[in-house]
Amino acid sequence: MIIKVKKISGTAVLPSRGSTSAAGYDLYADLPEKVGIAPHETKMIGTGLSMEIPEGYFGAIFARSGLAAKESLRPANCVGVVDPDYRGQFTVALHNDGETVRYVEPGERIAQLVVIPYLPVEFEETQELNETARGCGGFGSTGKQ
């Protein structure tokens, strides 16, 4: 699959994979200088890129495990959803879960993009649903007996 990418900044870096089997493509911070993110603060970090995700797919923006574990930085919405008709800049709302200021450097890998297919559905209102063994059991209902 080919995804068209438009650089909207001269310093933007195209997404890249850490290995040939990696599902996620690293997204890079497109910043003129390093940016500090205070504890429990969220800052919008642009990538300098816009993309054309094919119809029937969406771009899922996930945390980079190393950045989240070592620097306490993750996407504020946990998983960003980029619809196939969006043509604006890919921006990551980066949140600092830690207790000290964290810095994002220009060109630093800040998140990862996974392109995922989706099924369009229609919702139909009904008065009854099929019965299942689980029924209405919610959080924790399938755990210990």
Contacts in CASP RR format, 6 or more apart in sequence:
PFRMAT RR
TARGET T0000
AUTHOR 0000-0000-0000
METHOD contacts of the structure
MODEL  1
MIIKVKKISGTAVLPSRGSTSAAGYDLYADLPEKVGIAPHETKMIGTGLS
MEIPEGYFGAIFARSGLAAKESLRPANCVGVVDPDYRGQFTVALHNDGET
VRYVEPGERIAQLVVIPYLPVEFEETQELNETARGCGGFGSTGKQ
1 54 0 8 1.000
1 115 0 8 1.000
3 51 0 8 1.000
3 52 0 8 1.000
3 53 0 8 1.000
3 54 0 8 1.000
3 115 0 8 1.000
4 51 0 8 1.000
4 52 0 8 1.000
5 14 0 8 1.000
5 15 0 8 1.000
5 49 0 8 1.000
5 50 0 8 1.000
5 51 0 8 1.000
5 52 0 8 1.000
6 49 0 8 1.000
6 50 0 8 1.000
6 51 0 8 1.000
7 14 0 8 1.000
7 48 0 8 1.000
7 49 0 8 1.000
8 48 0 8 1.000
8 49 0 8 1.000
8 50 0 8 1.000
8 89 0 8 1.000
9 30 0 8 1.000
9 48 0 8 1.000
9 49 0 8 1.000
11 30 0 8 1.000
11 32 0 8 1.000
11 48 0 8 1.000
11 106 0 8 1.000
11 107 0 8 1.000
12 28 0 8 1.000
12 30 0 8 1.000
12 47 0 8 1.000
12 48 0 8 1.000
12 49 0 8 1.000
13 28 0 8 1.000
13 30 0 8 1.000
13 47 0 8 1.000
13 107 0 8 1.000
14 49 0 8 1.000
15 25 0 8 1.000
15 26 0 8 1.000
15 27 0 8 1.000
15 28 0 8 1.000
15 49 0 8 1.000
15 113 0 8 1.000
16 25 0 8 1.000
16 26 0 8 1.000
17 24 0 8 1.000
17 25 0 8 1.000
17 26 0 8 1.000
18 26 0 8 1.000
23 114 0 8 1.000
24 62 0 8 1.000
24 112 0 8 1.000
24 113 0 8 1.000
24 114 0 8 1.000
25 112 0 8 1.000
25 113 0 8 1.000
25 114 0 8 1.000
26 64 0 8 1.000
26 109 0 8 1.000
26 111 0 8 1.000
26 112 0 8 1.000
26 113 0 8 1.000
27 47 0 8 1.000
27 49 0 8 1.000
27 61 0 8 1.000
27 90 0 8 1.000
27 92 0 8 1.000
27 109 0 8 1.000
27 110 0 8 1.000
27 111 0 8 1.000
27 112 0 8 1.000
27 113 0 8 1.000
28 47 0 8 1.000
28 107 0 8 1.000
28 108 0 8 1.000
28 109 0 8 1.000
28 110 0 8 1.000
29 35 0 8 1.000
29 45 0 8 1.000
29 46 0 8 1.000
29 47 0 8 1.000
29 104 0 8 1.000
29 105 0 8 1.000
29 106 0 8 1.000
29 107 0 8 1.000
29 108 0 8 1.000
29 109 0 8 1.000
29 110 0 8 1.000
30 46 0 8 1.000
30 47 0 8 1.000
30 48 0 8 1.000
30 49 0 8 1.000
30 106 0 8 1.000
30 107 0 8 1.000
31 45 0 8 1.000
31 46 0 8 1.000
31 104 0 8 1.000
31 105 0 8 1.000
31 106 0 8 1.000
31 107 0 8 1.000
32 106 0 8 1.000
33 106 0 8 1.000
34 103 0 8 1.000
34 104 0 8 1.000
34 105 0 8 1.000
34 106 0 8 1.000
35 43 0 8 1.000
35 45 0 8 1.000
35 103 0 8 1.000
35 104 0 8 1.000
36 43 0 8 1.000
36 101 0 8 1.000
36 102 0 8 1.000
36 103 0 8 1.000
36 104 0 8 1.000
37 43 0 8 1.000
37 73 0 8 1.000
37 94 0 8 1.000
37 95 0 8 1.000
37 96 0 8 1.000
37 101 0 8 1.000
37 102 0 8 1.000
37 103 0 8 1.000
37 104 0 8 1.000
38 96 0 8 1.000
38 101 0 8 1.000
39 96 0 8 1.000
39 98 0 8 1.000
39 99 0 8 1.000
39 100 0 8 1.000
39 101 0 8 1.000
40 95 0 8 1.000
40 96 0 8 1.000
40 97 0 8 1.000
40 98 0 8 1.000
41 95 0 8 1.000
41 96 0 8 1.000
42 76 0 8 1.000
42 93 0 8 1.000
42 94 0 8 1.000
42 95 0 8 1.000
42 96 0 8 1.000
43 93 0 8 1.000
43 94 0 8 1.000
43 104 0 8 1.000
44 91 0 8 1.000
44 92 0 8 1.000
44 93 0 8 1.000
44 94 0 8 1.000
45 91 0 8 1.000
45 92 0 8 1.000
45 93 0 8 1.000
45 94 0 8 1.000
45 104 0 8 1.000
45 110 0 8 1.000
46 89 0 8 1.000
46 90 0 8 1.000
46 91 0 8 1.000
46 92 0 8 1.000
47 89 0 8 1.000
47 90 0 8 1.000
47 91 0 8 1.000
47 92 0 8 1.000
47 110 0 8 1.000
48 89 0 8 1.000
48 90 0 8 1.000
49 89 0 8 1.000
49 90 0 8 1.000
50 87 0 8 1.000
50 88 0 8 1.000
50 89 0 8 1.000
50 90 0 8 1.000
51 82 0 8 1.000
51 90 0 8 1.000
52 84 0 8 1.000
52 87 0 8 1.000
53 59 0 8 1.000
53 82 0 8 1.000
53 83 0 8 1.000
53 84 0 8 1.000
53 86 0 8 1.000
53 115 0 8 1.000
54 84 0 8 1.000
55 84 0 8 1.000
56 84 0 8 1.000
56 117 0 8 1.000
56 118 0 8 1.000
56 120 0 8 1.000
57 84 0 8 1.000
57 115 0 8 1.000
57 116 0 8 1.000
57 117 0 8 1.000
57 118 0 8 1.000
58 81 0 8 1.000
58 82 0 8 1.000
58 83 0 8 1.000
58 84 0 8 1.000
58 115 0 8 1.000
58 116 0 8 1.000
58 118 0 8 1.000
59 80 0 8 1.000
59 81 0 8 1.000
59 82 0 8 1.000
59 113 0 8 1.000
59 114 0 8 1.000
59 115 0 8 1.000
59 116 0 8 1.000
60 79 0 8 1.000
60 80 0 8 1.000
60 81 0 8 1.000
60 82 0 8 1.000
60 113 0 8 1.000
60 114 0 8 1.000
60 115 0 8 1.000
60 116 0 8 1.000
61 75 0 8 1.000
61 79 0 8 1.000
61 80 0 8 1.000
61 81 0 8 1.000
61 82 0 8 1.000
61 90 0 8 1.000
61 92 0 8 1.000
61 111 0 8 1.000
61 112 0 8 1.000
61 113 0 8 1.000
62 75 0 8 1.000
62 79 0 8 1.000
62 80 0 8 1.000
62 111 0 8 1.000
62 112 0 8 1.000
62 113 0 8 1.000
62 114 0 8 1.000
63 73 0 8 1.000
63 74 0 8 1.000
63 75 0 8 1.000
63 78 0 8 1.000
63 111 0 8 1.000
63 112 0 8 1.000
64 109 0 8 1.000
64 110 0 8 1.000
64 111 0 8 1.000
64 112 0 8 1.000
67 73 0 8 1.000
67 74 0 8 1.000
67 109 0 8 1.000
67 110 0 8 1.000
67 111 0 8 1.000
68 74 0 8 1.000
68 97 0 8 1.000
71 102 0 8 1.000
72 96 0 8 1.000
72 97 0 8 1.000
72 98 0 8 1.000
72 102 0 8 1.000
73 94 0 8 1.000
73 95 0 8 1.000
73 96 0 8 1.000
73 97 0 8 1.000
73 102 0 8 1.000
73 104 0 8 1.000
73 110 0 8 1.000
74 94 0 8 1.000
74 95 0 8 1.000
74 97 0 8 1.000
75 92 0 8 1.000
75 93 0 8 1.000
75 94 0 8 1.000
75 95 0 8 1.000
75 111 0 8 1.000
76 93 0 8 1.000
76 94 0 8 1.000
76 95 0 8 1.000
77 93 0 8 1.000
82 90 0 8 1.000
82 113 0 8 1.000
90 113 0 8 1.000
92 110 0 8 1.000
92 111 0 8 1.000
94 104 0 8 1.000
94 110 0 8 1.000
94 111 0 8 1.000
96 102 0 8 1.000
104 110 0 8 1.000
134 141 0 8 1.000
134 142 0 8 1.000
END
